[in-house]
Amino acid sequence: MVKFAPLSVPWERRLQTLAVLQWVFSFLVLGQLCIAVFIGLLFTRFWLFSVLYATWWYLDRDKPSKGGRRFQALRRCVTWKYMRDYFPVSLVKTAELDPSRNYIAAIHPHGVLATGSFLNMCTESTGFSKLFPGICPHLMMLNLWFRAPIFRDYLMSGGLVTSDKESADYILNRKGSGNLLGIIIGGAREALDARPGAYTLLLRNRKGFAKLALMHGAALVPVFSFGENDLYDQIENHPGSWLRSIQNRLQQIMGISLPLFHGRGIFQYSFGLLPHRRPITTVVGKPIEVKQVRQPSQEQVDKLHQHYLNELYNLFEAHKHKYNVPADQHLKFY
């Protein structure tokens, strides 16, 4: 039975819903819409706009892998504060980050749409710059999204950069100090496991971030977002099922995953693409000091990776009781 929203919902909550709606729209269809407009203008009297943008795009083609182009006014836009309060989302600091160092923040879990990661690192709604003064955050995103005209500029304005080695090298080596590179380790594939109560991370054989930390001498920061997986329900797709096999195959071909998720609607709470109103608390752990090794051996990478797994597990155990995680629930790595 459909559960409808009451007519007496306060305007504050309506604005929060509107803020989340525009973000979901941006994430799911804005890129495709920008491509359609760019191509469509070529067949109208406004074709010159597309030609001029194409020229700019060509000259600016390397920018997403060279630190991007953040726009502070957009990062501080009031829209993101309404979106933050919809869940709400909060950022918790457990240790200081020295601005004279560079960091790699390994973020877990991915969730369906990486909502907490976006709000914490691509906006100022949760107060990142106040909690970590002198630290400039960047969040990696699949290169595919930066191939959409206009949309690429929108992504960069929040601090998003491409998820490739060139981008990481630029931020951790050529931009000086005080940079934090956020990497959602599980990536698109982990989104297929995002459902309420899930604490399984795709991490066991993902060691590239540990190698990057060694090559650049960047401290590793474990980050866990409690509640990220609770925002959406997902159609059952356990490993080995026919649906999961199809999803894995599509992910290999396209580079993006296609989780069949559902949440709530705008005027009812039973189904839709809006996330549920459930809190997300992102806990930033203590940095793991890393000595620079320009050409690390596999043994060194494995040792740092195992150290990281232990620190992440301890971070989860130390904080889970504060955020309604059952005592018998523990992190599992695959």
Salt bridges, closest charged atoms under 4 A:
ASP60 OD1 - ARG69 NH2 2.49
ASP60 OD2 - ARG152 NH1 3.22
ASP85 OD1 - ARG84 NE 2.91
GLU96 OE2 - LYS93 NZ 3.06
GLU124 OE2 - ARG75 NH2 3.07
ASP153 OD1 - ARG69 NH1 3.64
ASP153 OD1 - ARG152 NH1 3.42
ASP169 OD2 - LYS165 NZ 2.92
ASP169 OD1 - HIS216 NE2 2.76
ASP193 OD1 - ARG244 NH2 2.83
ASP233 OD2 - HIS276 NE2 3.16
GLU236 OE2 - HIS238 ND1 3.53
GLU289 OE1 - ARG101 NH1 2.54
ASP302 OD1 - LYS207 NZ 2.84
GLU311 OE2 - HIS307 NE2 3.60
GLU317 OE1 - LYS320 NZ 3.06
GLU317 OE2 - HIS330 ND1 2.83
